[in-house]
């Protein structure tokens, strides 16, 4: 279980995340929703320790994550993978190498700098790419891929870290409807097949209701809704989003594709 206790982040006089407390069960698919500036991204970055908390604690299976340093912090980031809105791939490197970067904490920096990847590491990376139907792109430079393809590469990179948790920060914000569904289906399959906890920031309520087991609504840095998707009525959404509610209540709900069986080459 991931437990967040009184988590707060201040930037000068501005409070981005204000006294947030949550409990997230292992294997859950959580959607974090709210208007821009609500504190969603800052919350995920604090969980991953890309951003330090001003106060409060993050605990995972009893371990205090907020105090980790050095190798222990690297281990935490390996077990709590991050997927970003802008993919964060190295454009000049090929797709396979980008995915192999997810194995850094398993092989050590020296071997990775020398590209001394083992046959097992390469097999794990190729298996992950195969799961997302992009193994044929392994030798291409990442910058030559479409946005949807790049995000699938980023998800494959996260998967080969062998994480317990995946944090996805607006992973479909810059994608068209078709690639949006492909990426969300990929996250859903990872969650269901491997039992990996997924916490995903989303702007679309329709997507959140379709894919997530539980929704956490944020406004002005605080949690103002926490419950099942069907408990989030349009009236509550209008209170949460204000004048932006018309943009998120668009009525176009992509239907998730059936989750096919996945190969077991990448460990859970």
C-alpha positions in Angstrom: 0.0 0.0 0.0 1.1 3.6 -0.8 0.2 6.0 2.0 0.4 9.8 1.7 0.1 11.7 4.9 -0.4 15.4 5.0 1.7 16.1 1.9 2.3 19.7 1.2 4.5 21.6 -1.3 5.0 25.3 -1.3 6.8 27.5 -3.8 7.4 30.7 -2.0 4.0 32.1 -1.0 2.1 29.7 -3.3 0.9 26.3 -2.1 0.8 23.9 -5.0 -0.2 20.8 -2.9 -2.0 21.4 0.4 -2.2 18.8 3.1 -3.0 15.8 0.8 -3.6 12.4 2.5 -4.4 9.3 0.5 -4.2 5.5 0.7 -3.6 3.7 -2.6 -4.0 -0.1 -2.6 -1.6 -2.3 -4.5 -2.9 -3.0 -8.0 -5.3 -0.1 -8.2 -5.8 2.1 -11.2 -6.3 5.7 -9.9 -7.2 8.7 -11.9 -6.2 12.1 -10.6 -8.4 14.7 -12.1 -8.8 18.5 -11.8 -8.3 21.7 -13.8 -4.9 22.9 -14.8 -2.9 24.2 -11.8 -4.8 22.0 -9.3 -1.6 20.4 -8.1 -1.9 17.0 -9.9 1.6 17.0 -11.5 3.3 18.3 -8.4 1.7 15.5 -6.4 3.0 12.8 -8.8 6.5 14.4 -8.9 6.6 14.3 -5.1 5.6 10.7 -5.0 8.5 9.9 -7.4 10.7 12.3 -5.4 11.5 14.5 -8.4 10.1 17.2 -6.2 10.7 17.3 -2.4 7.8 17.8 0.0 7.7 20.9 2.2 6.0 18.8 4.8 4.2 15.5 5.2 5.2 11.9 4.4 5.0 9.3 1.7 5.2 5.7 2.8 5.2 2.5 0.7 4.8 -0.8 2.5 6.0 0.9 5.7 9.1 2.5 4.1 9.3 6.3 4.5 10.0 7.4 0.9 10.3 11.1 1.8 13.7 10.6 3.6 15.4 8.4 1.0 18.8 9.4 -0.4 21.5 8.0 -2.7 21.1 4.3 -3.7 17.9 4.0 -1.7 16.3 6.9 -3.6 17.5 5.4 -7.0 15.9 2.1 -5.9 12.6 3.9 -5.2 12.6 5.6 -8.5 13.2 2.3 -10.2 10.2 0.7 -8.4 8.0 3.8 -9.0 8.3 4.5 -12.7 7.3 7.9 -14.2 5.7 8.5 -17.6 5.7 12.1 -18.8 3.4 14.1 -21.1 6.4 15.0 -23.4 7.7 11.4 -23.4 11.3 12.3 -22.2 13.0 10.1 -24.8 16.5 10.7 -26.1 15.6 11.6 -29.7 19.0 10.8 -31.3 19.1 7.3 -29.8 17.3 4.3 -31.3 14.1 3.0 -29.7 15.6 -0.1 -28.2 18.3 1.9 -26.4 15.7 4.2 -25.0 13.8 1.3 -23.6 17.0 -0.2 -22.2 17.5 2.9 -20.2 14.8 1.6 -18.0 17.2 -1.2 -17.0 19.8 1.3 -15.6 19.2 0.4 -12.0 19.5 -3.3 -12.8 22.8 -3.2 -14.7 24.7 -0.2 -13.3 25.7 3.1 -14.9 29.1 2.0 -16.1 27.7 -0.9 -18.2 24.9 1.3 -19.6 27.3 4.0 -20.6 29.4 1.5 -22.5 26.2 -0.1 -23.9 27.1 -3.4 -22.4 23.6 -4.6 -22.3 23.1 -8.3 -21.7 21.2 -10.6 -24.0 18.6 -10.9 -21.2 18.2 -7.1 -20.9 17.7 -6.9 -24.7 15.2 -9.7 -24.7 13.2 -8.0 -21.9 13.2 -4.7 -23.8 12.2 -6.3 -27.1 9.4 -8.2 -25.3 8.1 -4.9 -23.9 8.1 -3.3 -27.3 6.4 -6.3 -28.8 3.6 -6.0 -26.3 2.8 -2.5 -27.7 3.2 -3.6 -31.3 6.3 -1.5 -31.9 9.1 -4.1 -31.9 9.6 -3.4 -35.6 10.7 0.1 -34.7 13.5 -0.9 -32.4 16.3 0.3 -34.6 14.7 3.6 -35.5 15.7 6.9 -33.9 13.1 7.9 -31.3 12.7 11.4 -32.8 11.4 9.8 -36.1 8.4 8.3 -34.4 4.9 9.8 -34.1 3.7 11.1 -30.7 1.6 8.0 -30.0 4.6 5.7 -30.9 6.9 7.7 -28.6 4.5 7.4 -25.7 4.3 3.6 -26.2 8.2 3.5 -26.1 8.1 5.5 -22.9 5.6 3.0 -21.4 7.8 0.1 -22.5 10.8 1.8 -20.8 8.8 2.2 -17.6 7.7 -1.5 -17.7 11.2 -2.9 -18.0 12.1 -1.1 -14.8 10.0 -3.9 -13.2 8.1 -1.2 -11.1 5.5 -1.7 -8.4 3.9 1.6 -9.3 3.6 3.6 -12.5 2.9 7.3 -12.3 1.6 8.7 -15.6 1.5 12.6 -15.8 -1.0 13.6 -18.5 0.3 10.8 -20.8 -2.3 11.5 -23.5 -2.4 15.3 -23.4 -0.7 15.7 -26.8 -2.2 12.7 -28.6 -5.1 12.3 -31.1 -8.1 10.2 -30.1 -6.8 7.0 -31.7 -3.5 7.2 -30.0 -5.2 8.3 -26.8 -7.1 5.0 -26.7 -4.0 2.9 -27.6 -2.0 4.5 -24.8 -4.8 4.2 -22.2 -5.4 0.6 -23.2 -1.6 -0.1 -22.8 -1.7 1.3 -19.2 -4.8 -0.7 -18.4 -3.3 -4.0 -19.7 -0.2 -3.4 -17.6 -2.4 -2.8 -14.5 -4.5 -5.9 -15.1 -1.9 -8.3 -16.3 1.0 -7.5 -13.9 -0.9 -6.0 -11.0 1.2 -2.8 -11.2 -0.4 0.1 -9.4 -1.2 3.0 -11.9 -1.7 6.6 -10.8 -2.6 8.6 -13.9 -3.3 12.4 -14.2 -6.1 13.0 -16.7 -8.0 16.0 -17.9 -10.9 14.1 -19.6 -13.5 12.9 -17.2 -14.8 10.5 -19.8 -11.5 8.8 -20.0 -11.1 8.7 -16.2 -14.5 7.1 -15.8 -13.8 4.5 -18.5 -10.4 3.3 -17.3 -10.0 4.1 -13.6 -11.1 2.1 -10.6 -11.1 5.2 -8.4 -10.9 9.0 -9.0 -9.2 11.6 -6.9 -10.3 15.1 -7.7 -8.1 18.0 -6.8 -8.7 21.7 -6.7 -6.3 24.4 -5.5 -3.9 21.8 -4.2 -6.5 19.9 -2.1 -8.3 16.7 -2.5 -12.0 17.6 -2.9 -13.3 14.2 -4.2 -12.2 10.7 -3.6 -14.4 7.8 -4.7 -15.7 5.5 -7.5 -16.1 6.8 -11.0 -19.9 6.5 -10.9 -20.0 8.6 -7.8 -18.6 11.6 -9.7 -21.8 13.1 -11.0 -21.9 15.9 -13.6 -22.9 18.3 -10.8 -19.8 17.4 -8.7 -17.6 17.7 -11.9 -19.0 21.2 -12.5 -18.0 22.1 -8.9 -14.6 20.6 -9.5 -13.8 22.2 -12.9 -15.9 25.4 -12.8 -15.9 27.1 -16.2 -13.8 24.3 -17.7 -16.5 21.7 -17.0 -17.8 22.0 -20.6 -14.4 20.9 -21.9 -14.2 17.8 -19.8 -17.8 16.7 -20.0 -17.6 16.1 -23.7 -19.6 12.9 -23.9 -17.1 11.1 -26.1 -16.1 8.1 -24.1 -13.5 5.8 -25.9 -14.5 2.2 -25.3 -11.5 0.3 -23.9 -10.4 -2.6 -26.1 -10.4 -6.1 -24.6 -7.1 -6.8 -22.8 -5.3 -9.6 -24.6 -3.1 -12.0 -22.8 0.5 -10.7 -22.5 3.7 -12.7 -22.7 5.5 -13.3 -19.4 9.0 -12.3 -20.5 8.8 -9.0 -18.6 8.5 -9.7 -14.8 5.7 -8.2 -12.8 
